[in-house]
């Protein structure tokens, strides 16, 4: 059971689904194009290769790179 739970949590689908949910909820409760939502978009792109915008009705704020929201410059989450 413990191995199954570990496999589910570290699966790419779970990570992408969690990023989508967190990103959409942060846009709903905070404001659109906030750092949490932008970080969710980065995680989705890193895991799937698809560049998404969870709040497409709003233009991206400024010309600031999305990765500048993160506390580290190179965010890479590897799933095995």
C-alpha positions in Angstrom: 0.0 0.0 0.0 2.8 2.4 0.9 4.6 1.7 -2.4 1.3 2.3 -4.3 0.8 5.7 -2.6 4.4 6.7 -3.3 4.0 5.7 -7.0 0.8 7.7 -7.3 2.3 10.8 -5.7 5.5 10.8 -7.8 3.7 10.1 -11.0 3.8 12.8 -13.7 0.0 12.8 -14.0 -0.5 13.5 -10.3 2.0 16.3 -10.3 0.4 18.0 -13.4 -3.1 17.6 -11.9 -1.9 19.1 -8.6 -0.3 22.0 -10.4 -3.4 22.7 -12.4 -5.6 22.6 -9.3 -3.3 24.8 -7.3 -2.8 27.3 -10.1 -6.5 27.6 -10.8 -7.4 28.0 -7.1 -4.7 30.6 -6.5 -6.1 32.6 -9.5 -9.6 32.3 -8.0 -8.7 33.3 -4.5 -5.8 35.7 -5.0 -5.5 37.4 -8.4 -4.9 36.2 -11.9 -1.3 35.8 -13.1 0.0 35.6 -9.5 3.3 33.9 -8.7 1.7 30.7 -7.6 -0.3 30.4 -10.8 2.8 31.2 -12.9 4.8 28.6 -11.0 2.1 26.0 -11.7 2.4 26.9 -15.4 6.1 26.3 -15.3 5.7 22.9 -13.6 3.1 21.9 -16.2 5.5 23.0 -19.0 8.5 21.1 -17.4 6.5 17.9 -17.0 4.6 17.9 -20.3 6.3 20.3 -22.7 3.1 22.1 -23.2 3.1 25.9 -22.6 -0.2 26.7 -20.9 -1.8 29.8 -19.5 -4.3 28.9 -16.7 -5.9 32.4 -17.0 -6.0 33.0 -20.8 -8.4 36.0 -20.5 -5.7 38.1 -18.9 -2.5 39.1 -20.7 0.7 38.0 -19.1 2.0 40.8 -16.8 4.9 42.7 -18.2 7.9 41.1 -19.9 9.2 39.5 -16.7 10.2 35.9 -17.3 8.0 33.3 -15.5 11.0 31.7 -14.0 11.9 34.9 -12.1 9.0 34.1 -9.7 10.8 31.1 -8.4 13.3 31.4 -5.6 15.9 29.5 -7.7 16.8 30.2 -11.3 16.7 26.7 -12.6 13.6 24.8 -11.4 13.7 21.2 -12.6 11.5 18.5 -11.1 12.4 15.1 -12.4 10.0 12.2 -12.1 11.3 8.7 -12.4 
